[in-house]
Amino acid sequence: MTDQVSRLGAALSDRYRIERELGAGGMATVYLARDLRHDRPVAIKVLRPELAGAIGVDRFVREVRLTANLQHPNIVPVLDSGVIPADATEPTPLPWYAMPHIAGESLRARLDREQQLPVDDALRIAERVAGALEAAHAQGIVHRDIKPENVILAGDSVCVVDFGIAKALVDTGGDRLTSTGFAIGTPAYMSPEQASASPVDARTDQYGLATMLYEMLAGEPPFTGPTAAAIVGRRFAEPARAIRPVRPTVPVTVERAVLRGLERGPADRFTDVRAFVSALRGPAAFDDAAPRRRRRLVPLVLGALLLAGVLAGAWAFRRGHASPVVPARDSVALALYRRGVHEYDRRTPAGAAASIAAFSGAIQRDSGFGPAWTGLARTYVRAYERRFEVPGVSRDSLLRLAVAAAERALATDSGSAEAWLAQATVSRQINPTDLAPSLRAARRSLGIDSTSAPAWQILGIDLAESGDMKAATDAFRRSVRADPRYTQGIAFLTLAHYWHRQYDSAAVWADSAVAVDPNYILGWANVGFVAIEQGDYRRGRAAFEAARRLSTNVEVVNAEAGIALAEARAGRTAEARALLRQAEAAAAPYRNALHTDVFLAQVHAALGDATQAVDWLRRYEPPEDLHFQLHLRCDVPFDPMAQDSRFRALLPAASPRGRGC
């Protein structure tokens, strides 16, 4: 450290006198110095050599100087910047920048001392920081690293430091920094889109501000963990915990505003920091689309009762989702049922076969065990829809078996939300051109249990296929709120944003799905589709390759089509065509497979082969299938064909297409 002080002092001797080290962090070391020209104290930050070696230092300095024009009472400006030349002791030039030295303490120091701040103090600090952010955002500058360490408290003054520094690091060496293990931002305060390297905007700072306010009120950030990876993983896998159970004196309006500012998808947060601050002080009124949190106490209560031996068994068909209490009269039947749920969640042909065997075994032990009939019905539907091969069961008989199982579930308990959900799932397959029966059954299920994540997700699909994409998106969001770990709900909320061309939010939810379940094929496919539209073709291909490694049978073909799509969009035409030929040959055994026909057509569209794309789409029967029509209306890869008369002939008259579907 003495060598760095000597180098700094020698390099800046004509302007500054270095007095002492103030502290060191992950990005820089800070020194107190005297500005000799103006006789004032300044703080000089010198980037760590590891960071300096990974970026272009001259461009870094230029980017930092661009932020020097920020003028606001709550912003600590950059006064000066430069580079310490390399020498024999340090071969790396070291960028530095100078700021006014403020005789105060960081918000981090105060939190370390007090942990929780008075509510009025916390709100005052948040409002001052928001004012600084609003001024920066008006000039197109996003801070990207809002955290207590970057907020200085001096009496009644609240000042934000390091504006533009994170952006300068990203713009000058983001890829190299990532490859050497450095993340731009601090894990506990980093927005989901920032953590997943997706494009960021001012809503990233809103997330950091909400995280900081959460810590001021609750005493710790909303997401903690032993490692950066653990913190990021929790952020994708679960919502922020409510504040009031820890601190009841926090107003409801404040808690709601903070939790909305912490939403995983940028589109679900406030439009800007001004709206966020207004909500902190405003009335307790949110529109229906604004995210709300619900304390999911039912699973905890059921768990306690189970431990006490009051219930013989109460199990949800989906993990994390509370179902009505269903007594199991046979412990072996209950164990088989649980095994069936586990196998169903694998979402593979082998899992479906094992699930059918387990549910059938539970029914043999207890023919009145309604949840087992429900599980059996839904598994038969999955096998039918995804064209899974079930040993000893022909594809033609799968749907009949699903109908029979759903009817038996309703006969066992007509007041079961799960039974009506199974009926909705089966109805979608009986007549894919008429959604009325499925809609009625899904709404009947929600009328019994409005906290059912799967029922909200099924209702969302029905609404999307009916053409009401706004209501569908709301239903998918309700599904995720009901169970933040329900991957089907997360996946379809991803698709809703993707269909609306809202790729930043889609990327966050896609990453959330694979964080919750790294073996989720649809989750990886969604990551691939969104990455392609963001122009990250390498990541798109990698995601589809991950899906292929997890897949069997027809799902392999779908993943290979995704890989070919990534190559086509990247302009690697020869590679894309070779992959497409391979996928088309593998698709031969799977006639009339909806998603396969659609995905292969999309690759042809990306290659400019409109005739072949239409030929693949014409193979699917019936063309009036509303899920098939949903893909034609909404899937982004069909945008190049939107005005093609042959493509438009596949759509019903006056059917909308594109943004908003």
N, C-alpha and C positions, 0 to 999 in steps of 0.2 A: 504493500500500500504506500509505503514511503516513496518508492520509485515513481508511482503514479502522481503523488503530490509534487514531487520534484519536477516531473515532466510538465505537469499542468502549470506550476508556478513559472517555469522557464518559458513555456510557450506563451503565457498570457501576462508576462511581467510588465509589459507596457500599458496594460489596461486594468489588471486586477492584482490584488495581493491576497493570496490564499491564506486563510487564518486557521481553519481546522475542519475536520470531517464532521458532518452533521449526522450522517447515517448511510446505510447501504440497503438496497433492495434487490429484487430479482432482475431489474432492468439496468439500474444505474447506481453510482455512488454520488452522494451529495456533499458539497463542501460549502462552508461559509467563507465568503470573500468580501473584500472591500473594492468597490468600483472607484478607481483612482481618479477618473475624469469627473465624476459627479459626487464623490465623497458620500457614498451610500452603501449600505450592506446589500449584498446579493447572494443568492443561492445558485451554485453552478452544479449542474448534473453532468456526469461523464458516463457514457454508456459502457457497460461491461465489455471487455475485449471479445468474449464469445459472441456477443450480439454484433459488435462492430465488424467482426470478421465475416459475418454472414450477409451483410447488406452493402449497398453502394453508398459510401459515406457522403460523397459530394451531393448526390441527389437527396439524401436524408436531410442534409443541412438546408437545401433549397425548400424542401417540403415544410420544415420547421419554420422557416422564415415567412412562409405564406400565412401561418397562423398568427404572426406577430401583429396583424392588423385587427385582431379581435379586441374590442373595447367594451368592457362591461364592469360595473362595480364588483361583481362577484367572480370575475375571472382574473387570475394571476397571469399577466401577459409574459410572453417570451421577449426579453430585452436584447439578446445577442446570441449568436451561435457561431460555431466554427469546428475545426478539426485539429487535434493535436497530432503533429506529424509522427510517423513511425521513426524509430531509432534503433540502436543496437540492442537495447534492453527489451523493447516491445516492437515486434515487426508489424503490428496492426495499427493503422491510424485510428484515433479515438474521437468520435463526435462528441461535442458538448453543447450545452445551451444554458443561458443564464436567465434567472427570473428575480424579481424583487424578493428580498428575504422578509418574511412576515413573522413578527415576534408573537407567535401563538403556538398552538398545538394541533396536531392532526385529529380528525374525528376518530381515527383508530385509537389514538392514545386515550381519548376520553372514554371510548367504549371499553377499552381494556380496564379502565379504572371503575366505571359505573355499570357496565354491561347493558342495562336498560336505561334509556333517557326518559325524562318527563315527556308526556305526549305533546304538550305545546312546544317544547324545545325541539323534539324530533320533527314536528310539522314545520316549524320555522326554518330549520336547517334544510329540509327537503324543498321547501318553497324557494329558498335562496339559490340552491343548486339548480333547481328547475329554471329559474330566471337566467342563470348563466347558460344553461343548455339551450334554452329557447333562442338566446342571442346568437349562439354558435350555429344552431340549426338553420337560422334565417340566412346565414352566409354559406350554407352547404357543408358545414364542418360537423362531423360526428366524433365525439370524444373517444368512444369504444372501450374506455377503461375506468368507468365511474365506480369508485370504491372508497371506503373511509380513509385510506392512506392518501388519496388525492383531494381531500377536503380539509382545508385549514381553518381553524376557529381562532379568532383573535377578538376577545371581548364580544361585542354584538355582530362582528363581521364574520361572514362565511365566504370563503374563497375556494375556487376550484383551480387546480393546477394541472399541468401536462396536457392541455388541449392540443390536439393534432399530433401528439407523439406516437400514439398507437397507429394512426393512419400513415404516418411517415414510415414506420417500421413495416407495415403491410405493403405499402406501395413500393418500397425500395428493396425489400428482401423477404416478403412473406413466405414464399415457397422454400427458400433456403433456410429460414428460421424454423419452419415446420419440420423440414427434413433433419435438422440438427437437434430437435427435441424441444424447441422453445415455442410456446403458445403466445399469441398476441392477445393479451387480456388476462384477467385473474379468474381462475375456475369458479370460485364461489359466486362471482358477480357477472359472469359471462352469459350472454343470452344464448338460447339454444341454436339460433342461426349462426351466431359467431362461433360457437363450439363445433359446429358441423362444417365450418368453412364456407357457408352459404353467403350470398350477398347481404350486406347490412345497410340499414338506414337509421334515421333518427329514433325509431322504435327500439333499437338496441340500447340506446342511452336510457330510454324510459324503463327498460327492464333492469338495467344496472341501478337506477335511482330507486325503483320499487324494492329491489333486493336490499339496498342500503337502508331504506326506511324500515323494512321488515326487521332488519337486525337491530336498529335503534329501538324498536318497540318490543321485540320478542327476546332480545339478548343474544341471538345467533342468527346467521343467514338461513334462508328457507331450505337450502340444500347443503349438507355437510357430508364429509366422508374422509377416510384416511388418506386417499390419494386423489389427484386431479381426475383420473379416469372414473373413480367411484362417484365423485361429485357430479360429473357430467352425465354419467349413467343414471343416477337418481333423478336428475332434472328431466331427462327424456322419459323415464319410466313412471313417474308419479307426479301429481300436482303438489304445489306448495301447501303445507299444513296451515290450518286456520290459526290466527293469532289469539283470538279472544279466549280459547280454552287455557292458554298460558297466561294471558293478561286481560282479564274481563273489563278493565277500565278503558281499553281501546275502543273508541266509538265504532259502531257497525259500519258506518259510511267509510271510515278510514280502512277498516279491514277489507271491505269489498273492493275499494279502489286499489289497494296494494295487490290483492290477489288477481285482479284483472290486469294490472301492470305486469304481473308475472306469468301471464298466459304463454304457453309454449309457442303458439303461432302468432307472428307479429300482427296479423289482421284481426286477432281477437283482443289486442290491447287497445288503449285509447289512441285516437288519431294523432295526438301530439302531447308533449309534456304539459302544455297549458291545460288541456282537457283533463289530464291526470290530476293536476293540482286542484282544479275546480272541483273534481269529484271528492277529493280529500276533505274539503270544507263544505261540500254541497249536501243536498238532501239525500236521503237513502232511497233513491229512485234509479233503477236501471231498466233499460228496455229489455224485451224478451230475448233479444239476440246476445245481450251482454252475459258473459260467463258468470255463473253462480256456483258456489261451493255448497255441498251438502255433507253433513257429517254422517258417514256411513257406519252407524252404530250397530245395525242389525247383525252383520257378521260377527262383531265382537260379543254381542249379547248371546248369539247362538253358540259361539265358541265357549263362553263361560258356562252356559247351561249344559253343553255337552260334557265338559269336564266334570260338572257336578253330577252327571249321570241322570239328569232329568229327561233328556231326550235320548232315544236309541239311535237317532241319526237325522241330520239335517244337512243336505248337501246341495250345492248349486251345480247346475249343468256346466256353467262357466266358472272358472276359478275367479274369486274376488267378487262374485255377484251374488247378492242375497236372494234366495228363493224362499217360497213359503215352506213352512216346516212340514216335512214328509217323513212319517215314522216308517222305519224299515223293520219288518217283523222277523227278519232273518239276517244275522250278522254276515253270513257268507254272501247272501244276495247283495248286501250293502257293499262288501268288499269288491264283488264283481262289478257292481255299478261304478264304483270309483275307478276301477281299472279301465272300464269302458270310456269314461270321461277323459282319462289320461291319454288313451290311445286315439280317441277322436281328435284331441288337441294336437296330435302330431301332424295331421293334415297330409298324410301320405297314403298310398294304396295299402301298404302293410298295416298302417295304423287303423284304417277303416275296417279291414278284415278282422283285426284283433278286437276292435271296438264292437263290431257286430257279434263276435263270439262271446265277449264278456257280457254285453247287455242280454243276449239270448240266455246265457247261463244264469243271470240274475232272475230273469223271468221264469225259468224252469224251477228255480227255488221258491219264487214268490210271484205267482201270476197276477197278483193285484198291485204289484209295485209299479205305480204309474210313471215315475221318472225313468225307469228302465225302458218302458215302451216309448216314451218321448225321445230318449237317446237313440233308440233303435231307428225310429222314424227319421230323425235328422241325419243319422249316419247313412242310411239307405239313400237319402236325397243327395248327400255329398258325393257318394260313390257314383250315383247316376249323373249328376251334374258335371263332375270332374272326370267322368269316364274311367273310374278306377275299376280294376278287375277284382271281383270278389270270388274266391274259390267256391265252386259249387252253386253259384248264383249267376244266372244269365242277366245281361244288361236289360233285356226286355221285361224281366220280372222285378227289377229293383224298385221301380216306381209303384207297382202294385203292392209290394211288400211295405213300402213306406206309407202308402195310404192306409193299409190295414193296421199298421202299428200306431199311426196317428189317431185313427178312430178308436183303437183300444185304449189309448192314453186318455182321450176325452171321456170314454165310457167309464173308465176307472175314477176320474175326477174331473167333472166338467167345470169346476171352479179353479182349475190349475192354470196359472199363467204360462207355465212351460208347455202344457198340453196345447194351448191355443197357439203358442209360438210354433210348435211342431206343425200344427194345421196350416199356419201361414206359409211355412217353408215348403210344405208339400203342395199347397195350392198353386204356388208360383210355377211348379213344374207341370202340373196337370194341364193347364192352358196358359202358356207363356204370352199369349196375346190379350189376356183379360186379367187385370190385376185386382178387380173388385173383391173376389173371395179372399185373397191374401191380405188386402188392406183391412177388410173387416176383421179377420182373425188377428192380425197384428194389433189393431186398436183394441180388440177384446182382451188380448193379453196385457196390454198396457193399462187397460181399465182395472185389471185385477192387481197388477204390480207395475206401477209407474217407474220403478227403479230398475227395470230390466234392460241392461245394456244390449243384449242380443235382439230384444223386441224393437228397441229404438233403431237399431241398425237395419233390421229387415224392413221396418216402416220407411226408413230413409231410402233404401233401394227401390221400394215400390213407388215412392213419390218421385224419385229421380226418373224412373222409367215412365212415369205418367207425365213428365214434362215440368213438374214443379220443383226446379232445382233449388230455389231459395228454401222452401220447406224441407227439402231433402237434406240440405246442408245443416239446417237447424236440428233435424233429427239425428244426424251423425254426431253433431256436437253434443246433443243430449246423451247419446250412447257413451261417449268418452267421459262425460261428467259423471254418469252413473257408475262407470267402472273404468278408471284411467288405465288399467292394464288389459282391457279387452282389445286384443289386437285387431279383430275384424272391424270394430268401430273406428279405431285409429286409422286403419288402412283405407276405409271408405271416406273418412274425413280428409285424408290425403288426396284421394281421387276427386273429391268435391272441389278442393282448391286447385288441383291440376286442371280439371275441366274448365274452371273459371280463369285459367292462365295466371293464377296467383302462385308463382313458382317458389317464392321465398317461404310462404306458409306451408305449401305442399312439402318442401324439403324438410322442414322441421318435423312435421307429422310423420313423414316417411322414415326419418331417422329414429323417431320415437318408437315406431312399430318394431324395428329390428333391435332397438335397445331393450325393449320389453321381452322380445323373443327372437334371439339371433337365428333361429331355425325356421322362421316364418317366410315361406316362399313368396307370398303376395307382397310382404313387406319389402323384400329385396327387389322384386320386380318394380314396385313403385319408386324405390330409390333410383333404379335405372331409368325409368321413364322421365322422372323429374330432372335428373342430372343431365340427360340428353337435351332437354329444353333449356337448361341453363348454360348449355354449351360445354359442359364438362364431359366429353365423350369417353375419356379414359375411365372416369368414375362410373359412367353409365355402363360401359362394358363390364367392368369389374363386378358391379352389382348383379347383372344378369348371369355372369359366370358363377357367382355365389348361389344364385337361384338354381342354376343347372346342377351344381354339385349336390344340392339338397333334393333334387327332383328325380322322379321315375316316370316311365311311360310318357303320356302325352305332355306332362309338365316339362319334360326335357325339351320337346319340340318348341314349346312356347318360350322357354328361356333362350334357346338357340336363335329363335326369331328376334328376340330382344338384342342379342349380341350383334346380329346382322344389322339391326336398325341403328345401333350405335356406330357401327363402321360406316354405314351409308350416310348418316348425317355428318360424320367426320370427313366425308369426301373420299374415303378409301373404297372406291367403287369396286375394284377387282376383288378385294377381300370380302366385301359385303355380298357380292354375287356368289362367291364360292360358298360362303356360310349359308346363304339363302338356298342354294341348290341342296346342300346337305340337310337343312331343316325340312325342305319340301319332300325329299326322299323319305325322311323319318316320319313325316306326317301321313304317308300313304295308308297305314292301317287305321287311321282315326278319321273316318268319314263323318262329315257333318258335326265337327267339333267347333263350337261357336268361337271360343277364344283363339283357337289355332287358326281358323280361317281369317279372323280379324287381324291377328298379329302378322301373319304372313302377307296379307294385303297391305299392311302398313309399311313393310319393308319395300315392297314394290313401289308404293307411293313415294317413299323417300328416294328411290332410285330413278324416279320419273317414269316408271312403267305403269301408266294409268290403266292400260288395257288389261294387263295381268292382274293388277290390284282388283279391278272390277270382276274379273273372272273368279278370283278366289272368293270374293264376297257373294257372288251369285251361287256359289256351291252350297251356301248355308240355307237350310229349310227349317221352319218357314221364315221367310224374310220379315214377316210381321212380328216375329218374336220381339217383345219390347226391350229385352236386355240387349239383343243384337242391335236394335234401333238406337239404344242409348249410346253404344259405342260409335255408331255411325254419326250421330249428332254431335257427340262431345269429344271424342278422342282427338288430341292435338295432331298426331301424325297424318290425319286425313285432311288437314288444312290445305295442303297443295291441290287437293282434288275438289275443293268445296264448290267450284263453279263448273266442274265436269258434268255434262248432261247425263252421261251414263251412271255416274255416281249418284247424282241427284234423283235419278229415276228409282233408286233403291229406297229413297226416303218417302214417307207419306207426303201428300200435298200440303204445302204451307208449314212443313216441319222446320222449326228454327234450327240453326246449326252454328257452332262455334262458341264464343264467349257467352256464358250463361246458359248455353245449350237450349 
